[in-house]
Amino acid sequence: MDPVRTAIMNNRFTAIVEEASAVLHRTAHTTFVKLVQDYQCALATPDGDIFAYPSQSGVTVFIGLPLQETLDRIGRENFEPGDCYITNDPFFTDGLVTHMMDVTMIYPVFRDGELIAFGWSFVHASDIGGAVPGSISPAFTESFQEGLRVRPIKLFRRGELNPDAKNIFLDNSRIPEEMWGDFQAMLSALKSMDRRLNQLCDRYDVETVRTGMKEVIDFAELKARSVIARIPDGEYTFSDYLEGLEENQHAHVITTMRVKGEEIELDFTGTDPQVAAAYNFIIGERTHPYVTQALTYYIMSLEPSAPKNAGLLKPITMKAPRGTVINAEFPAAMGSRVAAGTRVFDTVLGCLNQALPDGLMAAGAGMVGIIVVNARDPSTGRPRVSVLNPIIGGGGGRTGLDGIDGVDGRSGALKSIPTEVIEVETVMHMRACHLMPDTQSAGEWRSGAALVMEIENTGLEASMTVRGMNRFNFRPWGFRGGHFGKLGEVIFKPAGKPEESIGKIRVLQMKRGDAVRIVTPSGGGFGDPFARDPDLVRRDVQAELLSVAEAKARYGVIATAEAVDVAATEAERASRPHGAVPQFAFGPERERYNEIWTPAIRIFLAGEVLRRPKSYRHLIIEHVREVLTVAGKPVSQADVLAAIADAEAIVAGIAPKAA
């Protein structure tokens, strides 16, 4: 590897994809792409390894996304100059598309008739049809409800538009003009990368550029290996729960991280089967960035100069059984897969906390709620699907740093939409959007605060969906003495009627004057609250995010906004009993649940259910979870097997035996 050539090529490749990402961003039509920035583009080798990925705008989670299986199935020999394939099929692409709303394009880059690279791009389409505006409801149980699924087809053939392919997508969308605008923005980005890569070949030569592709991937791999080598060897296991919509519908997600030298294996064996809700996703057989995100971010934090490409994933291998919630099979619904992805992030983070001597961070808010509204456009009177905003919540406390108010680090790439834009483009009025006092979870390094949004419908009627809502039942966990976080909640306020708590939003029908208040969860704290610098506590009091009473209760700090009473604080802290604290603070709800279901029993349940026929696995596991959770007693393997037998009898139409 020539270090000078590698550095030059990495800078050239990065400039190409950053420019293309900016082109897509500036020419997009839908609010979700142009303001929230749920889109991206990248360059991949002919084999399918991404060698250049932007980081200045757009989604960062898909660094190293594997194109190989999709290219193998299409056949590289079927690509010609000027072609552009389009797809939104998670199953055919085996995880290149992680849910159907991410409409994806693949564009071959040729040089003198020879294939030298592929351009890749996606946008989250705000509507691809389906049963609800925006195409996503967490209540959906199969992919058919989420809109039209299209295997890779040529949108352009040798530079000529295929109108049939175009119309398949546009005829099934509630916002066809805006969708086509986003598609054209993707095409502009892809053509920009084609042009610039060929210009690079003009400046150097094809072989130098090809060598550069390989070397920047190899360099990223070296950087990743250098970070992993600093993690102590061993096996670390952590599990958490993905909350469904129904009571007791909690899917167990477990990660075993095995570190050996410069390599890591992430093993998700024991994770629950896919659910009859839209929380599933698919990652296929290759290492997938959607489940290595915590590791990838850790590597980039320690090696910020590492190229952003597939090399970061090379030292990481993965095991994820088919049919589980994180590697689902047809016809699983996947629209709200961000909730499951966030929970995987938390389990890998839990493993890293055990592996690293100083730990890393407490759990973040654990929710990425995307608010979508269908109502009549105030300027045209036509029905319009609009993304109002992402709503996330305070991040977890970190080693040496507080969590970020209102933002969880996993989803920090998503941007907020200005209130003025929302109120001009939709019938929704933003009554409130602010941080919530006394929701920063205590720790030597506290969490970020929860966020509150209150939204009123000023139109005749509207329907609202919010995908990705979670942490309404089990709190974000604290670490090393840090407190557990706050649960989320939703309050519906019908015009002229009493307000009511409604839990997670499925499809909320709103009349004129109706309002909804969404309060996010907040992450956990990191470290002993009594080790927190009293002046940092005072600053939170000064910012009106911590009350004087809570400063005393949580931190033993006697303070006003102006000053800390040092003597009183020392006396208060000395008077408090201070024993051993658990490594992780899960909160009372999870502790009660753990008394019924140990992780070992949940692993046993998952293994037994996955041995049953696919067609009724979800019926079995839902029956078992419901019956044994309601019983409220510690569950044994014998209890699981008996409940499975009863469920199989019900499925077969035979009444279960009396107890």
N, C-alpha and C positions, 0 to 999 in steps of 0.2 A: 504494500500500500504506500503510495507516494503521498506524504502528509500535505504538501503544498497543493498538489492537484486535487486531493480529496476536499480540502478546505475551499478551494476555488469552486469546485463543482457543487459542493453543498450550498454555497452562497448563491450560485447561479440558479440551481434547482429551486431553492427556497424563494428567490425573487420571482420566478415564473409562477409558482402556485399562489404566492401571496397576491400578485397582481390579478390572477384569474379569480381568486376569492373576492377581491375588491370589486371586480367587474360584475360578478354575480350579485353581490350585495347591493351595488348601486343601481342595477337594472331590474331587480326583482319587483314584483307587483304586490304580493300579499304582505300584509302587516307582519305575519309570523316569520317571514323570511327577511324582509327589509329592516324590521326593527328588533324583533326578538333574536334574529340571526340563527334560526334552526335550518342550517344548510351547510354544505361544504363541497370542495373539489380537491383532487389530488392527482398525482402521477404515479403510475405503476410500471414495472418491468413487463416484458412480454410474458414472463412466467406468472405474473400476478402479484408480485411483492411491491407494496407502496414504497417508493424511494423519496418522495417529497410531499409534505403535508403542511398546510398553513397553520399558523398559531395566532395571527393578529386579529382575526375575525372568524365568525362562524363556530361550528361545533368542533370541539377538540377531542371528544371521546373516541373517535374512530381511527386514531393513528394506528397504522398497521392492519387495517381491515383486510381480510383475505378475499382476493378475487379469484383464486385458483379454481375452485370448484365450478363457479359460474362460467369462466372461460373454457374450462374443459367440456362442460355440457353444451355450450354454444358451438364450440369448435373454432380454434383460432384461424383455421383455414377458411372460415366463412366470413371473416372480416375483410372488407375492401376499403380503399381510400374513400373518404367522404361518408362512410357508414356511421350510424349512431344507433345503438340498441337502447331500448327503454324497457324498464320492468319495475314492478313493485311486489314481486312474489318472494316471500321469505323462504318458502319450501323448496322451490326450484333452485334458488341461489344458495341454499343451505347456510343462511346466516349473513350473506352479504347485505341483504335487506333484513332488518330486524323487526320491522312491522310494516304493514301494507301502505301506510301513509307516507313512508319515505320513498318517494318515486325517484328511481335511480337511472342514470345514463352511463353508458360505457362507449368510449370513442377511441378508435384506433389511431395511432400516430405513425405515419409511414414516412420513410426517407428513401427516395429513388426506388419506390415500389417495394421496399422491405419494411416489415413491421418492426418498429424499434421501441414502442411504448404504448401504454393505454392511458387515456384520460378517464377519470371517474368523477362523478358528481351526483349529489342528491339534494332534494329539497323536501322538507316536510310539507306535503300538500295539505292545505287547510280543509279540503273536502274532496274525497274520492267516491262519493256516493254512500250507500249503506243506509242503515235504519234511522240514524240520527244525523242532524247537521254537524259537520266536523268529522263524521265517520267513526268517532270513538265514544264508546260508553263502557265503563268497567263492568257493567252488567252483561255484556255480550258473552255468549258461551261458545261461539264458533266463528270462524273467519268469514263465512258467508254473510254475516250480519254487518260486516265492516266495510263493505264496498266491493268493487270489482278487482279481482286479482288477475294480473296479466304477466305471463311468462315473458322472457326477453324476446322482443320483436324489433324489427328495424323501423325506427321512426324516420330515418333517412337512409336511402340506398344510393351510394355513390353520389352523394350531395343532393339528391332529389327527395323532397318530402313525400312520405307515404301518408296520404290523408286518412286512410282507413285506420292506421295506428293512432294518429292524432285524435281522431273522432272517438275511438274506443274510450279514451280517457275523458275527453271533454263532454261527450254525451252522457257520461255517468257522474258528472260533478255538478254541484249546485252553484259553483262559481267558475264556469268554464273560461271566461275571458281572463280572469286573474290567474287561473291555473296555467293557461297558455303563456301568459306573460312570464311566469316563473320558469316554465320550460325553455323559453327563449333566452332567459338570463343564464340558465345552465349551459345552453348551447354556446352562448357567447364566451363563457368561461372555458369550455372545452376547446373551442377554436383558438382562443388566446394561448392556451398551453401548447397546442399543436404548432402554432406559428412561432412561438418563442423557443420551443425545443428545436425546431428546424433551424432557426437563426443561430442557436448554440452550435449545431452541427456545422453551419457555415463558418463560424468563427474558429472552431477547432476541427474535429472530424468525427465521423460516426463512432469509430472505435474508441476514441477518447471519451466521448459522451457515455457510451455503453460501460466502459471501465469505471467511469465516475459513478454511475448508478450502483454498481456492485460495491464500490469502495465506500460510498456514504452509508449503505446498509451495514457493511462490515464494521464501519467506525461506530455507528450507533450500537451495534451488538457489543463491541468492546466496552463502551461506556456503561451499558446495562450490566455486563458481567462484573465490571469493577465495583458497582454499587452492591450487587447481590453478594459478592464475595465478602462484604463487610457485615452481612447479616449472619448471626450465629447459626451453624448447622443445627438441624433438628426438625421435629414434626410438631406443628402447632394447629390446633383445631378450635373453631369458633362457629357458633350457630346463632341464628336470629329468625324472626318470624315476619313473613309477608302477610299483611292483613287483607282478607277478602271483604266482600260487601256484607255477607251474611254473618250472623252471630256464630262464633266458634269456627269460622272458615279461615283458619290460620295455617298457611303453608310454611313448613319448616325448611329453611335454607341452611345448609352446612358446608363449610369449607375446611379441608385439611390442606395445609401448606407445608410441603416438604422442601427443606433447604439443604442442598448438598454442594459445597464449593461455590461455583459460579452459576449454578442452575437452580431453578425453582419448579416444583410441580404443584399445580392447584388441582385438587381432587374434590369434586362435588358429589361424590357417591354418598347416598343417604338423604339427598334432597328429595322433597315430596314430589309425587307425580304432578303433571300439568293439571291446572285447575279449570273448572267450568266457569271461567270469567276471563276478562281480557288482560290478565297480568302475565301471561306467558311470553317467552321469546325463544328464538332458536339461534344456536351458535355453531352447529355442525361439529366436525371432527377436528378442525384446526384450532390453534390458540387464537382466541377472539378478544379484541380490545374491549368489548363491552363488559367482560368479566375480569379483565386484568387492570382495570382503570386505576384502582388504588395503587397497585404496584407501579404502573407506568408513571403516575404523577409523582410517586416517591422517587423514582429513578431520575425524572426530569428536575425535581427539586434539588437533588444532590449533584446532578450533572446538567446544569442549564444549557451548556454549550452542545449537548448531544443532539445530533440531527433527529428531526421528528419523522421517523419512518419505521418500517417493519422490523428493522434490526433491534429495536427496543424490546420486541416480543420474542426474539429468537432463543434466549436462554430460558424461556418460560414454556412449560408443557402443561397440558390440560386434560382432565378426565371429567366428562359430564355425560352421564347416561342419557340415552334417548328416552323421550317420554316424560322427562322431568320438567318442572316449571321453567327451568332455564335452558332446556334443550328440547323444546316441545315438538310434537309431531302433528301433521295434518289431521283434523282441521282446527287446530287450536286458535283461539282469539288472542291477539297480541297488541291491541291498540294502546293499552295502558302499561306496556311492558317496562316503562321507566320506573315503576314502583318496584318491580322485581330486580331490575338492574341496580337500583339504589340499595336494596337489601343485600345483594351480593357484595357491593362496595363495602358495606358495613362489616360483613363477615370476613373479608380479606383484611380490612383494617383491624379487626379484632385479632387476627392471626399476627399481623405485624406488631401490634402492641405487645404481644407476648414474646415475640422474637427479639425486639430491639431493647437494649438495656434501659434506655430512657423513655421507652414508649414513643408514641407518635401523636395521637389525638383521640379525643372522645368522639362518640357518634354525633353526626350532624343531625339536622332536623329530620332527615330521612323521607322527605316528601317533595315532589316536584309537581305541583298542581298547575295544570294549564287550563285557563278559563276560556271557554268558547261559547259564543252567543249567536243564536239565529233570530233575526228580527228584520223588520223592514228598514231599508236604508233611508235615513231621514231626508236625503236629497233627491233620490229617485223613486222612492216608494216600493222598490223591488225587494224581495227577500234576499238577505245577505248573511253569509256565515262570516263571523269575525272572531279572531283571537284577541281577547282583551288583555291578558297578561299572564306570565308565569307567576306563581306565588309559592315560595319555597320555605323560608324560615331560617332562624339563626343557626350558624355553624357551630360545631363542637369546639371546646377548648383544646388548644394544641400545646405541645411541649415548648414552653417559652413564649407563647403567644395566646391572646384571647381569641375566641371564635368571632366570626364576622356577623354583625347585626343584620338580620333579615336575609342572609345569603348562606347557603350550604356550599362548601367548596367543590363538591362533586359536580354541581350544576351551575357554577359561576359563569360559564360561557353564555348562558341565556340572559338576554338583556330585557329591561323593562320598557313598556310602551308609555310614553308621556300621557298624562291624564288628558291634556288638551286634544291629543289625537283620538283617544277613545271617545271623548264627548262630541267631537266633530263628525267622526265616521260612524258612530253607532247611536242608538237611543239610550245608552247606559250613562248614568251620572255617577261619578265616583264621590260618594259622600265622605269617605275617609280612607286614608292610606298612611299608616304610621307604625312605628315600633311600639310594642306593648311594654309598659313598665313592669318591673319585677318578674320578668320572664327569662333573664339571663341566669342560667344554671350555675350554681356556686362551684368554685374550684380555685386552686392557686391561679389557674388560668380559666376564667369563666367562659361560658358559651356566648354566642350572639343572641340578641333578643328576638322574640317572635314578631311576626308581622301581622297587622290587621288591615283587611280591606273590606269596606262596606260599599255595596254597589246597588243602585236603585234603577229600576226600569221606568223610563219616562215615556215609552211608546205604548201602543195599544196592548201588545202582548209580545212575549219573547220566551225562548227556551234556552236554558243554560246547562251545559255539561262541564264537569271539571274532572279531567283524568289525572291519574297519578297520586291521588290523595291517600295518605297512609300515616301511621303513627297516631291513630285515634284510639287505639286499644293498648298498645305496648309502647312505653316511653323510650326515647333515645337514651342510650346508656352512658353513664359517667365512668371515668377511669381513674384508678389510683386515689380514691377518696373524693373525687369530684362527684357532685350530685347528678342524679338522673334528670332528664329534660322534661319539658311540658308537653302534654298531649294537644293535638289539634282539635278544633271544634268548628261547627257551622251552625249559625243561627239564622233561621228564616223569619222575616218580618213582613207578613202580609199587610197590605194597606188597611188600616182601621181595625186590625185584629191583633191579639196577643202574639208575641214572638214565640218561637219554639226551636229547640235544638233538633236538628235533623240528621246528624251524622254525616257520612260521606255523601256527596251529591252524585246522583245517577243522571236523571234528566229532570231538571227543575223548571216547571212551567210558571212564568211570572206574568202577572197582570200589571196594568199601570199603577205605579206607586209602591209596588212590592219591592222589597229590598232583601239582600242577603249579606250577612257579615261572616267572613271567613277569617279564622284565627289559626295561624300555622303552629306546628310544634316548634320547639326550640331544642337545640342540641344539648349534650351533656357537658358537665364541667370536667376539667383535668386537674388532678392533684388536690391536696388538702386545702380546703377554703381558709383554714387558720394560718396557712403559710402565705397567703396573698398579701402583697404590699398594701398596708392600710391606705396609702395615698391613692392607689388605683381604685380602691373601694370608694374613697371620697370623690374621685372624678366621676364615677358612675352615679353617685348621688347628685353631683353638680349637673350632670347631663339629664337629670330627672328620669333616668332609667332604673334607678334603685332607690327605694324609700329609706329614710333614716331607720325605721323599725326593722326592715329586712337586712340592712347593713349590720345591725347588731345581731339579729337572729341567725343569719347565715355565716357571717364572718367574724363575729365577736368584735366588730369595729364600732367605736362610738365616734360618730362624725357628723358634721353638717356639710353643706356645700362648700363652706369656706375653709374648714380646718378639721384635723383629726385630734381628738383628745387622747394623746399618747398614753398617759398614765391610766386613764379609764379603760382604754383598749387593752393594755397589758393585763390589767386586773380582770377584765371580763374574759379574756382568752384563758388566763390561768385558772379561772373558776370552773371552766367547762371540762367535764370528763372527756378524755380523748383516748380511746382504745384503738385496737386494730380495725382496719376498714377492709372490705372486700376489694379485690382487684377491679371488678366491674360492678357498677351499681345499676341494676336493671329496673328498679321501681317495683312497687307492691303488686301491680297487675301481673307482670311477668313472673315474679317470685311465686305468686299463687298458682299460676299456670305450670311452672316448673315442678311444683309439688305433685301435680297430676301427671304431667308428661315430662319425663327426663329426656335429654337429647338421645340417649342410647335407645330408648323405647321408640322415639320418633324415627330413628334410623331403621329400626327393625320393622316398623309399620310401613315405611316407604319401600323397603326391599320386598316385603310380602305382597304389597299391592302391585308393584311393577311386574311381579310374576303372573299376574292375572291378565286376561284378555283386555286389549286396549279399549274396547267398546264400552266397558262399564267400570273402568278403574275409578273414575271420578265419583261414581255413585257409591262404590265401596268405601273409599276413603272419607267421603263426606258423612256417610252413615257412622263409620267407626269413630271419627272425631267428635261428632255430635253426641252420640250415645255415651261414650266414655268421659267426655268433658263434663257433660251435665251430671253424670254420676258423682263427680267431684272427689274421687278417691284415687290414690296412686295406681297407675296402670301398669300391669305386668305383661309379659309376652303371651301368657295364656289368655289374658283378657283380650288382647289384640286378635289372637287367632279365633277366639269364640265370636267376637264381634264381626270379623270378616266372614265367618261361616254364616252368621245370621244375615249379613248383607247379601251374600251370594244366594241364599235361599229366597230372599225377597226379590232379587233380580230374576231368579228363575221362576218366580210366581208361586213359591211355596211359603206358607206361613212359617215364621221362625218358631223354634221350640220354646215352650214356656220355661222360664227360669226355674 
